[in-house]
Amino acid sequence: KAFVLVFIGTVIQDLTIHGSH
């Protein structure tokens, strides 16, 4: 399940980065 958590974390960071810009 760790893989899923890492994947979700990466997606959230990606959305946050694009959201900031």
PDB file of N, CA, C and O in Angstrom:
ATOM      1  N   LYS A   1       0.833  -1.213   0.000  1.00  0.00           N
ATOM      2  CA  LYS A   1       0.000   0.000   0.000  1.00  0.00           C
ATOM      3  C   LYS A   1       0.871   1.267   0.000  1.00  0.00           C
ATOM      4  O   LYS A   1       0.402   2.355  -0.335  1.00  0.00           O
ATOM      5  N   ALA A   2       2.126   1.107   0.376  1.00  0.00           N
ATOM      6  CA  ALA A   2       3.021   2.275   0.452  1.00  0.00           C
ATOM      7  C   ALA A   2       3.118   2.940  -0.924  1.00  0.00           C
ATOM      8  O   ALA A   2       3.181   4.165  -1.030  1.00  0.00           O
ATOM      9  N   PHE A   3       3.127   2.114  -1.975  1.00  0.00           N
ATOM     10  CA  PHE A   3       3.244   2.657  -3.336  1.00  0.00           C
ATOM     11  C   PHE A   3       2.094   3.625  -3.621  1.00  0.00           C
ATOM     12  O   PHE A   3       2.297   4.685  -4.212  1.00  0.00           O
ATOM     13  N   VAL A   4       0.890   3.248  -3.196  1.00  0.00           N
ATOM     14  CA  VAL A   4      -0.285   4.095  -3.430  1.00  0.00           C
ATOM     15  C   VAL A   4      -0.127   5.438  -2.722  1.00  0.00           C
ATOM     16  O   VAL A   4      -0.431   6.488  -3.288  1.00  0.00           O
ATOM     17  N   LEU A   5       0.352   5.394  -1.479  1.00  0.00           N
ATOM     18  CA  LEU A   5       0.526   6.642  -0.719  1.00  0.00           C
ATOM     19  C   LEU A   5       1.538   7.545  -1.405  1.00  0.00           C
ATOM     20  O   LEU A   5       1.337   8.756  -1.488  1.00  0.00           O
ATOM     21  N   VAL A   6       2.623   6.962  -1.895  1.00  0.00           N
ATOM     22  CA  VAL A   6       3.659   7.747  -2.588  1.00  0.00           C
ATOM     23  C   VAL A   6       3.086   8.337  -3.870  1.00  0.00           C
ATOM     24  O   VAL A   6       3.331   9.499  -4.194  1.00  0.00           O
ATOM     25  N   PHE A   7       2.321   7.527  -4.593  1.00  0.00           N
ATOM     26  CA  PHE A   7       1.728   7.988  -5.849  1.00  0.00           C
ATOM     27  C   PHE A   7       0.790   9.165  -5.591  1.00  0.00           C
ATOM     28  O   PHE A   7       0.848  10.179  -6.286  1.00  0.00           O
ATOM     29  N   ILE A   8      -0.079   9.021  -4.584  1.00  0.00           N
ATOM     30  CA  ILE A   8      -1.018  10.096  -4.241  1.00  0.00           C
ATOM     31  C   ILE A   8      -0.252  11.343  -3.822  1.00  0.00           C
ATOM     32  O   ILE A   8      -0.614  12.452  -4.216  1.00  0.00           O
ATOM     33  N   GLY A   9       0.793  11.178  -3.034  1.00  0.00           N
ATOM     34  CA  GLY A   9       1.584  12.322  -2.573  1.00  0.00           C
ATOM     35  C   GLY A   9       2.203  13.059  -3.743  1.00  0.00           C
ATOM     36  O   GLY A   9       2.245  14.289  -3.766  1.00  0.00           O
ATOM     37  N   THR A  10       2.689  12.291  -4.723  1.00  0.00           N
ATOM     38  CA  THR A  10       3.298  12.903  -5.911  1.00  0.00           C
ATOM     39  C   THR A  10       2.259  13.688  -6.702  1.00  0.00           C
ATOM     40  O   THR A  10       2.533  14.790  -7.177  1.00  0.00           O
ATOM     41  N   VAL A  11       1.059  13.111  -6.842  1.00  0.00           N
ATOM     42  CA  VAL A  11      -0.018  13.770  -7.589  1.00  0.00           C
ATOM     43  C   VAL A  11      -0.416  15.070  -6.892  1.00  0.00           C
ATOM     44  O   VAL A  11      -0.610  16.097  -7.543  1.00  0.00           O
ATOM     45  N   ILE A  12      -0.535  15.019  -5.559  1.00  0.00           N
ATOM     46  CA  ILE A  12      -0.921  16.216  -4.800  1.00  0.00           C
ATOM     47  C   ILE A  12       0.123  17.307  -4.981  1.00  0.00           C
ATOM     48  O   ILE A  12      -0.218  18.472  -5.189  1.00  0.00           O
ATOM     49  N   GLN A  13       1.398  16.930  -4.901  1.00  0.00           N
ATOM     50  CA  GLN A  13       2.470  17.922  -5.071  1.00  0.00           C
ATOM     51  C   GLN A  13       2.418  18.510  -6.475  1.00  0.00           C
ATOM     52  O   GLN A  13       2.606  19.712  -6.658  1.00  0.00           O
ATOM     53  N   ASP A  14       2.160  17.650  -7.472  1.00  0.00           N
ATOM     54  CA  ASP A  14       2.096  18.117  -8.853  1.00  0.00           C
ATOM     55  C   ASP A  14       0.957  19.120  -9.008  1.00  0.00           C
ATOM     56  O   ASP A  14       1.121  20.165  -9.639  1.00  0.00           O
ATOM     57  N   LEU A  15      -0.198  18.795  -8.428  1.00  0.00           N
ATOM     58  CA  LEU A  15      -1.348  19.702  -8.521  1.00  0.00           C
ATOM     59  C   LEU A  15      -1.049  21.009  -7.799  1.00  0.00           C
ATOM     60  O   LEU A  15      -1.430  22.083  -8.265  1.00  0.00           O
ATOM     61  N   THR A  16      -0.367  20.916  -6.658  1.00  0.00           N
ATOM     62  CA  THR A  16      -0.040  22.116  -5.876  1.00  0.00           C
ATOM     63  C   THR A  16       0.921  23.011  -6.650  1.00  0.00           C
ATOM     64  O   THR A  16       0.763  24.231  -6.670  1.00  0.00           O
ATOM     65  N   ILE A  17       1.921  22.396  -7.289  1.00  0.00           N
ATOM     66  CA  ILE A  17       2.908  23.168  -8.056  1.00  0.00           C
ATOM     67  C   ILE A  17       2.225  23.885  -9.220  1.00  0.00           C
ATOM     68  O   ILE A  17       2.454  25.073  -9.445  1.00  0.00           O
ATOM     69  N   HIS A  18       1.391  23.161  -9.951  1.00  0.00           N
ATOM     70  CA  HIS A  18       0.682  23.770 -11.083  1.00  0.00           C
ATOM     71  C   HIS A  18      -0.310  24.807 -10.583  1.00  0.00           C
ATOM     72  O   HIS A  18      -0.548  25.817 -11.245  1.00  0.00           O
ATOM     73  N   GLY A  19      -0.893  24.556  -9.406  1.00  0.00           N
ATOM     74  CA  GLY A  19      -1.858  25.498  -8.851  1.00  0.00           C
ATOM     75  C   GLY A  19      -1.187  26.810  -8.472  1.00  0.00           C
ATOM     76  O   GLY A  19      -1.761  27.885  -8.649  1.00  0.00           O
ATOM     77  N   SER A  20       0.048  26.714  -7.943  1.00  0.00           N
ATOM     78  CA  SER A  20       0.778  27.918  -7.535  1.00  0.00           C
ATOM     79  C   SER A  20       1.078  28.785  -8.752  1.00  0.00           C
ATOM     80  O   SER A  20       0.951  30.009  -8.703  1.00  0.00           O
ATOM     81  N   HIS A  21       1.476  28.142  -9.839  1.00  0.00           N
ATOM     82  CA  HIS A  21       1.803  28.881 -11.052  1.00  0.00           C
ATOM     83  C   HIS A  21       0.544  29.053 -11.896  1.00  0.00           C
ATOM     84  O   HIS A  21       0.598  29.653 -12.969  1.00  0.00           O
TER      85      HIS A  21
END
